[in-house]
Amino acid sequence: PAFFTCVNEYLELTNRQSKQQGLKRISMASLYAAARFNAHVYLSHAGSDAGTDRKAFLDYMSTMYRRMLNEHLDGLGHERG
């Protein structure tokens, strides 16, 4: 439940911002912010292995994002017909 509360709070913010800035701009801002935050998290935990584990981390994050995006395309597509 706490995870989805965080997701919903984030989506409320992006929905408010998109009314002023437009969907495409906020979409790009969200992706940029997620990349920046995840780089911070990775570097905070990787330590001296950051260089050697970088490719594996990029592959993992890319696969996870693709899976989540695909699930939402299926789900929202089904809801919207």
NUKE-563502 format. One record per residue: residue in one letter; x, y, z of N, C-alpha, C, O in turn; residue number from 1. Coordinates in Angstrom, 3 decimals, padded with zeros to 6 digits. Layout:
<gugus>
{"a", {X, Y, Z}, {X, Y, Z}, {X, Y, Z}, {X, Y, Z}, NUM}
...
</gugus>
This chain:
<gugus>
{"p", {000.804, -001.222, 000.000}, {000.000, 000.000, 000.000}, {000.841, 001.279, 000.000}, {000.496, 002.239, -000.689}, 1}
{"a", {001.926, 001.306, 000.753}, {002.762, 002.514, 000.815}, {003.394, 002.800, -000.540}, {003.548, 003.959, -000.925}, 2}
{"f", {003.762, 001.744, -001.265}, {004.352, 001.908, -002.595}, {003.375, 002.633, -003.517}, {003.749, 003.586, -004.201}, 3}
{"f", {002.121, 002.175, -003.533}, {001.129, 002.775, -004.426}, {000.728, 004.177, -003.973}, {000.331, 005.001, -004.797}, 4}
{"t", {000.827, 004.454, -002.687}, {000.602, 005.819, -002.208}, {001.658, 006.748, -002.792}, {001.340, 007.849, -003.243}, 5}
{"c", {002.915, 006.306, -002.784}, {004.004, 007.099, -003.375}, {003.781, 007.304, -004.873}, {003.943, 008.411, -005.387}, 6}
{"v", {003.411, 006.236, -005.561}, {003.154, 006.325, -007.004}, {002.036, 007.319, -007.277}, {002.160, 008.170, -008.158}, 7}
{"n", {000.952, 007.215, -006.531}, {-000.184, 008.105, -006.751}, {000.158, 009.561, -006.453}, {-000.301, 010.455, -007.164}, 8}
{"e", {000.951, 009.816, -005.421}, {001.377, 011.186, -005.117}, {002.226, 011.747, -006.252}, {002.077, 012.907, -006.636}, 9}
{"y", {003.115, 010.918, -006.784}, {003.954, 011.341, -007.903}, {003.095, 011.642, -009.129}, {003.312, 012.646, -009.807}, 10}
{"l", {002.127, 010.781, -009.414}, {001.259, 010.992, -010.570}, {000.392, 012.243, -010.407}, {000.133, 012.946, -011.383}, 11}
{"e", {-000.051, 012.521, -009.196}, {-000.809, 013.750, -008.954}, {000.040, 014.969, -009.286}, {-000.450, 015.920, -009.896}, 12}
{"l", {001.301, 014.948, -008.892}, {002.209, 016.058, -009.196}, {002.400, 016.193, -010.709}, {002.300, 017.295, -011.247}, 13}
{"t", {002.674, 015.084, -011.397}, {002.904, 015.166, -012.844}, {001.636, 015.596, -013.587}, {001.716, 016.311, -014.586}, 14}
{"n", {000.478, 015.167, -013.110}, {-000.763, 015.609, -013.748}, {-000.969, 017.110, -013.595}, {-001.392, 017.778, -014.538}, 15}
{"r", {-000.673, 017.644, -012.415}, {-000.775, 019.101, -012.209}, {000.209, 019.832, -013.108}, {-000.151, 020.816, -013.754}, 16}
{"q", {001.446, 019.359, -013.153}, {002.460, 020.015, -013.964}, {002.138, 019.946, -015.453}, {002.396, 020.899, -016.188}, 17}
{"s", {001.580, 018.832, -015.897}, {001.286, 018.675, -017.326}, {000.194, 019.628, -017.796}, {000.132, 019.959, -018.980}, 18}
{"k", {-000.663, 020.070, -016.891}, {-001.689, 021.048, -017.262}, {-001.061, 022.386, -017.618}, {-001.610, 023.133, -018.429}, 19}
{"q", {000.088, 022.697, -017.017}, {000.783, 023.948, -017.310}, {001.838, 023.779, -018.394}, {002.026, 024.673, -019.219}, 20}
{"q", {002.520, 022.653, -018.400}, {003.676, 022.463, -019.268}, {003.413, 021.568, -020.484}, {004.182, 021.588, -021.445}, 21}
{"g", {002.347, 020.799, -020.446}, {002.045, 019.868, -021.524}, {002.532, 018.461, -021.189}, {003.494, 018.281, -020.442}, 22}
{"l", {001.856, 017.481, -021.750}, {002.154, 016.085, -021.451}, {003.564, 015.683, -021.869}, {004.275, 015.041, -021.096}, 23}
{"k", {003.978, 016.048, -023.078}, {005.291, 015.620, -023.576}, {006.431, 016.186, -022.735}, {007.385, 015.472, -022.426}, 24}
{"r", {006.342, 017.451, -022.367}, {007.410, 018.066, -021.573}, {007.522, 017.398, -020.205}, {008.628, 017.126, -019.737}, 25}
{"i", {006.389, 017.133, -019.566}, {006.415, 016.513, -018.238}, {006.831, 015.053, -018.348}, {007.484, 014.530, -017.445}, 26}
{"s", {006.468, 014.393, -019.430}, {006.938, 013.027, -019.642}, {008.468, 012.997, -019.696}, {009.101, 012.158, -019.055}, 27}
{"m", {009.046, 013.905, -020.457}, {010.508, 013.960, -020.557}, {011.140, 014.366, -019.221}, {012.179, 013.829, -018.837}, 28}
{"a", {010.519, 015.304, -018.523}, {011.031, 015.719, -017.217}, {010.992, 014.558, -016.228}, {011.909, 014.394, -015.423}, 29}
{"s", {009.936, 013.757, -016.290}, {009.814, 012.597, -015.399}, {010.895, 011.563, -015.702}, {011.512, 011.019, -014.786}, 30}
{"l", {011.121, 011.294, -016.978}, {012.169, 010.340, -017.358}, {013.550, 010.841, -016.928}, {014.367, 010.077, -016.415}, 31}
{"y", {013.792, 012.122, -017.143}, {015.073, 012.710, -016.765}, {015.279, 012.628, -015.250}, {016.357, 012.267, -014.777}, 32}
{"a", {014.232, 012.967, -014.504}, {014.320, 012.924, -013.044}, {014.519, 011.488, -012.551}, {015.303, 011.255, -011.632}, 33}
{"a", {013.822, 010.533, -013.149}, {013.982, 009.128, -012.757}, {015.403, 008.647, -013.047}, {015.999, 007.941, -012.233}, 34}
{"a", {015.943, 009.026, -014.202}, {017.310, 008.632, -014.540}, {018.306, 009.236, -013.552}, {019.230, 008.562, -013.097}, 35}
{"r", {018.108, 010.497, -013.230}, {019.014, 011.165, -012.287}, {018.947, 010.522, -010.908}, {019.978, 010.269, -010.285}, 36}
{"f", {017.734, 010.258, -010.432}, {017.581, 009.655, -009.112}, {018.169, 008.246, -009.082}, {018.866, 007.884, -008.134}, 37}
{"n", {017.890, 007.448, -010.120}, {018.404, 006.087, -010.153}, {019.918, 006.036, -010.295}, {020.553, 005.120, -009.772}, 38}
{"a", {020.508, 006.999, -010.988}, {021.972, 007.086, -011.044}, {022.517, 007.373, -009.644}, {023.520, 006.791, -009.231}, 39}
{"h", {021.856, 008.266, -008.924}, {022.256, 008.581, -007.548}, {022.178, 007.335, -006.661}, {023.105, 007.046, -005.904}, 40}
{"v", {021.073, 006.604, -006.760}, {020.903, 005.393, -005.953}, {021.983, 004.372, -006.298}, {022.606, 003.790, -005.410}, 41}
{"y", {022.199, 004.159, -007.589}, {023.202, 003.193, -008.029}, {024.587, 003.563, -007.503}, {025.282, 002.724, -006.931}, 42}
{"l", {024.982, 004.812, -007.697}, {026.317, 005.239, -007.265}, {026.452, 005.225, -005.752}, {027.549, 005.026, -005.230}, 43}
{"s", {025.351, 005.433, -005.041}, {025.384, 005.389, -003.580}, {025.637, 003.989, -003.054}, {026.205, 003.821, -001.975}, 44}
{"h", {025.218, 002.976, -003.814}, {025.345, 001.590, -003.362}, {026.462, 000.809, -004.049}, {026.947, -000.179, -003.498}, 45}
{"a", {026.874, 001.230, -005.232}, {027.829, 000.439, -006.011}, {029.258, 000.542, -005.489}, {030.039, -000.403, -005.610}, 46}
{"g", {029.591, 001.671, -004.919}, {030.946, 001.856, -004.398}, {031.999, 001.686, -005.472}, {031.868, 002.232, -006.567}, 47}
{"s", {033.038, 000.939, -005.167}, {034.159, 000.775, -006.094}, {033.803, -000.114, -007.283}, {034.569, -000.182, -008.245}, 48}
{"d", {032.661, -000.794, -007.239}, {032.235, -001.651, -008.343}, {031.399, -000.907, -009.378}, {030.899, -001.522, -010.320}, 49}
{"a", {031.239, 000.402, -009.221}, {030.360, 001.171, -010.107}, {030.727, 000.998, -011.579}, {029.841, 000.877, -012.425}, 50}
{"g", {031.995, 000.985, -011.887}, {032.409, 000.851, -013.283}, {032.155, -000.531, -013.852}, {031.728, -000.658, -015.000}, 51}
{"t", {032.406, -001.551, -013.080}, {032.256, -002.917, -013.591}, {030.803, -003.378, -013.613}, {030.438, -004.214, -014.440}, 52}
{"d", {029.977, -002.858, -012.732}, {028.571, -003.270, -012.668}, {027.645, -002.376, -013.491}, {026.443, -002.630, -013.570}, 53}
{"r", {028.193, -001.345, -014.093}, {027.372, -000.355, -014.796}, {026.519, -000.970, -015.901}, {025.322, -000.692, -015.975}, 54}
{"k", {027.102, -001.793, -016.754}, {026.358, -002.386, -017.865}, {025.216, -003.265, -017.347}, {024.101, -003.215, -017.866}, 55}
{"a", {025.501, -004.058, -016.334}, {024.459, -004.919, -015.763}, {023.329, -004.073, -015.187}, {022.157, -004.412, -015.346}, 56}
{"f", {023.673, -002.980, -014.524}, {022.660, -002.088, -013.965}, {021.822, -001.460, -015.080}, {020.595, -001.418, -014.986}, 57}
{"l", {022.474, -000.978, -016.125}, {021.749, -000.388, -017.251}, {020.818, -001.403, -017.907}, {019.675, -001.084, -018.232}, 58}
{"d", {021.306, -002.617, -018.100}, {020.474, -003.664, -018.687}, {019.277, -003.982, -017.800}, {018.154, -004.125, -018.284}, 59}
{"y", {019.525, -004.090, -016.505}, {018.450, -004.390, -015.556}, {017.391, -003.283, -015.568}, {016.197, -003.568, -015.664}, 60}
{"m", {017.818, -002.037, -015.473}, {016.871, -000.924, -015.423}, {016.113, -000.787, -016.739}, {014.916, -000.500, -016.732}, 61}
{"s", {016.786, -000.986, -017.858}, {016.128, -000.895, -019.167}, {015.073, -001.989, -019.317}, {013.973, -001.734, -019.808}, 62}
{"t", {015.408, -003.193, -018.898}, {014.464, -004.306, -018.966}, {013.268, -004.055, -018.051}, {012.125, -004.304, -018.435}, 63}
{"m", {013.532, -003.564, -016.845}, {012.450, -003.295, -015.896}, {011.523, -002.205, -016.435}, {010.301, -002.339, -016.358}, 64}
{"y", {012.095, -001.123, -016.982}, {011.265, -000.045, -017.508}, {010.424, -000.543, -018.682}, {009.236, -000.235, -018.774}, 65}
{"r", {011.033, -001.304, -019.565}, {010.298, -001.831, -020.725}, {009.142, -002.716, -020.265}, {008.047, -002.637, -020.821}, 66}
{"r", {009.371, -003.551, -019.266}, {008.329, -004.435, -018.742}, {007.192, -003.615, -018.122}, {006.020, -003.880, -018.386}, 67}
{"m", {007.538, -002.626, -017.301}, {006.505, -001.810, -016.663}, {005.717, -001.012, -017.701}, {004.493, -000.916, -017.612}, 68}
{"l", {006.415, -000.442, -018.682}, {005.739, 000.330, -019.725}, {004.794, -000.564, -020.519}, {003.665, -000.170, -020.811}, 69}
{"n", {005.242, -001.744, -020.862}, {004.409, -002.689, -021.607}, {003.163, -003.077, -020.804}, {002.066, -003.151, -021.357}, 70}
{"e", {003.333, -003.325, -019.502}, {002.185, -003.668, -018.648}, {001.167, -002.534, -018.607}, {-000.038, -002.775, -018.662}, 71}
{"h", {001.654, -001.294, -018.509}, {000.741, -000.154, -018.458}, {000.077, 000.094, -019.808}, {-001.090, 000.483, -019.852}, 72}
{"l", {000.790, -000.122, -020.901}, {000.171, -000.006, -022.219}, {-000.963, -001.016, -022.367}, {-002.036, -000.694, -022.877}, 73}
{"d", {-000.711, -002.224, -021.919}, {-001.767, -003.255, -021.964}, {-002.945, -002.866, -021.076}, {-004.097, -002.909, -021.509}, 74}
{"g", {-002.655, -002.487, -019.839}, {-003.716, -002.173, -018.889}, {-004.525, -000.939, -019.280}, {-005.755, -000.981, -019.297}, 75}
{"l", {-003.844, 000.145, -019.592}, {-004.557, 001.366, -019.974}, {-005.235, 001.207, -021.332}, {-006.321, 001.737, -021.566}, 76}
{"g", {-004.576, 000.471, -022.217}, {-005.203, 000.215, -023.519}, {-006.485, -000.561, -023.380}, {-007.467, -000.289, -024.072}, 77}
{"h", {-006.479, -001.534, -022.478}, {-007.704, -002.319, -022.237}, {-008.797, -001.443, -021.621}, {-009.962, -001.540, -022.005}, 78}
{"e", {-008.417, -000.582, -020.659}, {-009.397, 000.309, -020.021}, {-010.018, 001.266, -021.010}, {-011.207, 001.575, -020.935}, 79}
{"r", {-009.191, 001.739, -021.953}, {-009.659, 002.768, -022.898}, {-010.224, 002.182, -024.181}, {-010.693, 002.917, -025.050}, 80}
{"g", {-010.181, 000.880, -024.300}, {-010.766, 000.222, -025.467}, {-009.818, 000.212, -026.616}, {-010.148, -000.304, -027.683}, 81}
</gugus>
